[in-house]
């Protein structure tokens, strides 16, 4: 992906593929400190929300400070049973939504009907993404009170399979404001290793010296470089 938009496409919007959107969104979430294990679910929640017209990418950009400040927090479940209250502790809805989805599915399978009351979530209106995601797990989820109440029940007589939001993006891409897209692109680059001669070598199986420095990569040229009486290197997959 080019780091700047081509001069021939100096338009107000860019059409990005599903792969590009997931890649950049994932990098942004990592740059903002979202734990690695939570990134894939939050990334796909953001892409689905964007495909649904919830302007999730704009929220991801504009709320970067909130996301960074609360990324390491966990939601706190105050009560047990089919009616439960969850304190999001200020977490952004794009990051809290996957946890709430897991809870909604678990409560529905255990109690048939359930209600989750969500407090202190940033941008709770983005939880409107949950009904689409819950349907994939056989749960009919409705969102009320601006994203603060989630009512859950088994999905009965599901409608004929339609094109999912991700399928739509896969086929047609996403139209995104060019300024917004390139701002997210450069923010996401903060998650990457800074460019250097060493970083450009660090692909594949790495060779370390006794001090832990990367001194080369396993390849056709390493046999010549490592010949002699040098200490045996340590190998790492570098992934």
C-alpha positions as CSV (number, residue, x, y, z in Angstrom):
1,X,0.0,0.0,0.0
2,X,1.5,3.4,-0.9
3,X,2.2,5.8,2.0
4,X,0.6,8.7,0.1
5,X,-2.3,8.8,-2.2
6,X,-1.3,8.8,-5.9
7,X,-1.5,12.3,-7.5
8,X,-3.9,11.0,-10.2
9,X,-6.4,10.2,-7.5
10,X,-6.5,13.5,-5.6
11,X,-10.2,13.1,-4.6
12,X,-12.1,13.8,-1.3
13,X,-12.6,10.0,-0.7
14,X,-10.7,6.9,-1.2
15,X,-12.1,3.4,-1.7
16,X,-10.2,0.9,0.5
17,X,-10.4,-2.8,0.4
18,X,-11.4,-5.1,3.3
19,X,-7.7,-6.1,3.7
20,X,-6.5,-2.5,3.8
21,X,-9.2,-1.5,6.3
22,X,-8.4,-4.4,8.6
23,X,-4.7,-3.9,8.3
24,X,-4.7,-0.2,9.1
25,X,-7.4,-0.5,11.8
26,X,-5.5,-3.3,13.5
27,X,-2.3,-1.2,13.5
28,X,-4.1,1.8,14.9
29,X,-5.6,-0.3,17.8
30,X,-2.1,-1.7,18.6
31,X,-0.6,1.8,18.5
32,X,-3.2,3.0,21.0
33,X,-2.3,0.2,23.4
34,X,-5.1,-2.3,22.9
35,X,-3.8,-5.6,24.1
36,X,-2.7,-7.8,21.2
37,X,-5.2,-10.6,22.0
38,X,-8.1,-8.1,21.9
39,X,-7.1,-6.4,18.6
40,X,-8.6,-8.8,16.1
41,X,-12.1,-8.7,17.6
42,X,-12.0,-4.9,18.1
43,X,-10.7,-4.5,14.5
44,X,-13.5,-6.5,13.0
45,X,-16.1,-4.7,15.2
46,X,-14.8,-1.4,13.8
47,X,-14.9,-2.5,10.2
48,X,-18.4,-4.0,10.6
49,X,-19.6,-0.8,12.3
50,X,-18.1,1.3,9.5
51,X,-19.9,-0.8,6.9
52,X,-23.2,-0.3,8.8
53,X,-22.8,3.5,8.5
54,X,-21.9,4.1,12.1
55,X,-18.8,6.2,11.2
56,X,-16.6,4.0,13.3
57,X,-13.4,5.0,11.6
58,X,-14.0,8.7,12.4
59,X,-14.7,7.7,16.0
60,X,-11.5,5.7,16.1
61,X,-9.5,8.7,15.0
62,X,-11.3,11.4,17.0
63,X,-11.4,9.3,20.2
64,X,-7.8,8.2,20.1
65,X,-6.9,9.7,23.5
66,X,-9.9,7.9,25.1
67,X,-8.9,4.6,23.6
68,X,-5.3,5.1,24.6
69,X,-6.3,5.9,28.2
70,X,-8.6,3.0,28.7
71,X,-7.1,0.3,26.4
72,X,-5.8,-1.8,29.2
73,X,-8.9,-1.7,31.4
74,X,-11.5,-4.5,31.7
75,X,-15.2,-4.3,32.0
76,X,-16.6,-5.0,35.4
77,X,-19.7,-7.1,35.8
78,X,-21.6,-5.9,38.8
79,X,-24.4,-8.5,39.0
80,X,-24.9,-12.2,38.0
81,X,-27.9,-13.9,36.4
82,X,-30.0,-13.1,33.3
83,X,-30.3,-9.4,34.2
84,X,-26.8,-8.1,34.7
85,X,-25.1,-4.7,34.8
86,X,-21.7,-4.2,33.2
87,X,-19.5,-1.2,34.1
88,X,-17.4,-0.5,31.0
89,X,-15.1,1.8,33.1
90,X,-14.9,4.4,30.4
91,X,-13.8,2.0,27.7
92,X,-14.6,2.9,24.2
93,X,-17.5,0.9,22.7
94,X,-15.4,-0.3,19.8
95,X,-13.1,-2.2,22.3
96,X,-15.8,-3.1,24.8
97,X,-18.3,-4.5,22.2
98,X,-16.5,-7.9,21.7
99,X,-16.7,-8.5,25.5
100,X,-20.3,-7.6,25.6
101,X,-21.0,-9.8,22.6
102,X,-19.4,-12.8,24.4
103,X,-21.4,-12.1,27.5
104,X,-24.7,-11.7,25.5
105,X,-24.2,-15.0,23.7
106,X,-23.2,-16.8,27.0
107,X,-26.2,-15.5,28.9
108,X,-28.7,-16.3,26.1
109,X,-27.5,-19.9,25.9
110,X,-27.7,-20.2,29.7
111,X,-30.9,-18.3,30.5
112,X,-32.7,-18.1,27.1
113,X,-33.6,-14.4,27.7
114,X,-31.2,-11.9,29.2
115,X,-30.8,-8.1,29.6
116,X,-27.4,-6.4,29.9
117,X,-27.3,-2.8,31.2
118,X,-24.1,-1.1,30.2
119,X,-22.8,1.9,32.1
120,X,-19.9,4.3,31.5
121,X,-19.1,3.2,27.9
122,X,-17.6,5.9,25.6
123,X,-19.6,6.2,22.4
124,X,-22.3,3.7,23.5
125,X,-24.3,4.4,20.2
126,X,-21.6,2.3,18.5
127,X,-23.0,-0.7,20.2
128,X,-25.6,-0.7,17.5
129,X,-23.1,-3.0,15.7
130,X,-24.0,-5.8,18.1
131,X,-27.3,-7.1,16.6
132,X,-25.5,-7.9,13.4
133,X,-22.7,-9.7,15.1
134,X,-24.9,-11.5,17.6
135,X,-27.0,-13.0,14.8
136,X,-23.9,-15.0,13.6
137,X,-24.2,-16.8,17.0
138,X,-27.9,-17.4,16.9
139,X,-28.8,-14.6,19.2
140,X,-31.4,-11.9,18.5
141,X,-30.0,-8.8,20.3
142,X,-31.7,-5.5,20.4
143,X,-30.1,-2.3,21.6
144,X,-32.0,0.4,23.5
145,X,-31.5,3.6,25.4
146,X,-28.7,4.7,23.1
147,X,-26.6,1.6,23.5
148,X,-27.1,1.3,27.3
149,X,-29.5,-1.7,27.3
150,X,-29.0,-4.9,25.4
151,X,-31.9,-7.4,25.3
152,X,-31.0,-10.9,24.2
153,X,-33.0,-14.0,23.1
154,X,-32.5,-16.9,20.8
155,X,-32.8,-16.0,17.2
156,X,-36.1,-17.5,15.8
157,X,-36.7,-18.2,12.2
158,X,-33.7,-16.3,10.9
159,X,-34.3,-14.4,7.6
160,X,-32.7,-15.9,4.5
161,X,-29.0,-15.4,4.3
162,X,-28.1,-12.0,3.1
163,X,-24.8,-10.4,2.2
164,X,-23.0,-9.6,5.4
165,X,-21.4,-6.3,6.0
166,X,-17.9,-7.8,5.6
167,X,-19.0,-9.6,2.4
168,X,-20.2,-6.2,1.1
169,X,-16.8,-4.6,1.9
170,X,-15.0,-7.5,0.4
171,X,-16.9,-7.0,-2.9
172,X,-17.2,-3.2,-3.0
173,X,-14.6,-1.8,-0.6
174,X,-15.3,1.1,1.7
175,X,-15.5,4.8,0.7
176,X,-13.6,6.8,3.4
177,X,-12.7,10.4,3.6
178,X,-9.2,10.7,2.2
179,X,-8.0,13.0,5.0
180,X,-9.4,10.6,7.6
181,X,-7.9,7.6,5.9
182,X,-4.4,8.9,5.6
183,X,-4.5,10.2,9.2
184,X,-5.4,6.7,10.4
185,X,-2.7,5.3,8.1
186,X,0.0,7.4,9.6
187,X,-1.3,6.8,13.2
188,X,-1.2,3.1,12.5
189,X,2.4,3.4,11.4
190,X,3.3,4.1,15.0
191,X,2.8,0.4,15.7
192,X,5.6,-0.5,13.3
193,X,9.3,-0.9,14.0
194,X,11.1,2.3,13.1
195,X,12.7,2.1,9.7
196,X,16.5,1.4,9.8
197,X,19.1,-0.7,8.1
198,X,18.6,-3.3,10.9
199,X,14.8,-3.4,10.6
200,X,15.0,-3.9,6.9
201,X,17.1,-7.0,7.5
202,X,14.7,-8.4,10.2
203,X,12.5,-10.7,8.1
204,X,12.4,-14.4,8.5
205,X,14.8,-16.4,10.8
206,X,17.2,-14.0,12.6
207,X,20.7,-14.6,13.8
208,X,21.7,-13.2,17.1
209,X,25.1,-12.9,18.7
210,X,25.8,-13.6,22.4
211,X,24.6,-10.1,23.4
212,X,21.3,-10.6,21.7
213,X,22.0,-8.3,18.8
214,X,20.6,-9.2,15.4
215,X,23.6,-9.9,13.2
216,X,22.0,-11.4,10.2
217,X,19.3,-13.5,8.6
218,X,19.5,-17.2,7.7
219,X,20.0,-17.4,4.0
220,X,22.3,-18.3,1.2
221,X,24.8,-15.6,2.2
222,X,25.0,-16.5,5.9
223,X,27.3,-19.5,5.5
224,X,30.0,-17.2,4.1
225,X,29.5,-14.5,6.7
226,X,29.5,-16.9,9.6
227,X,32.5,-19.0,8.5
228,X,35.5,-18.9,10.7
229,X,35.8,-19.1,14.5
230,X,32.8,-16.9,15.4
231,X,30.6,-18.3,18.2
232,X,27.6,-20.3,17.1
233,X,24.7,-17.9,16.7
234,X,21.3,-18.3,18.3
235,X,18.4,-18.7,15.9
236,X,14.9,-17.2,16.2
237,X,11.9,-17.2,13.9
238,X,11.5,-13.5,14.3
239,X,7.7,-13.6,14.3
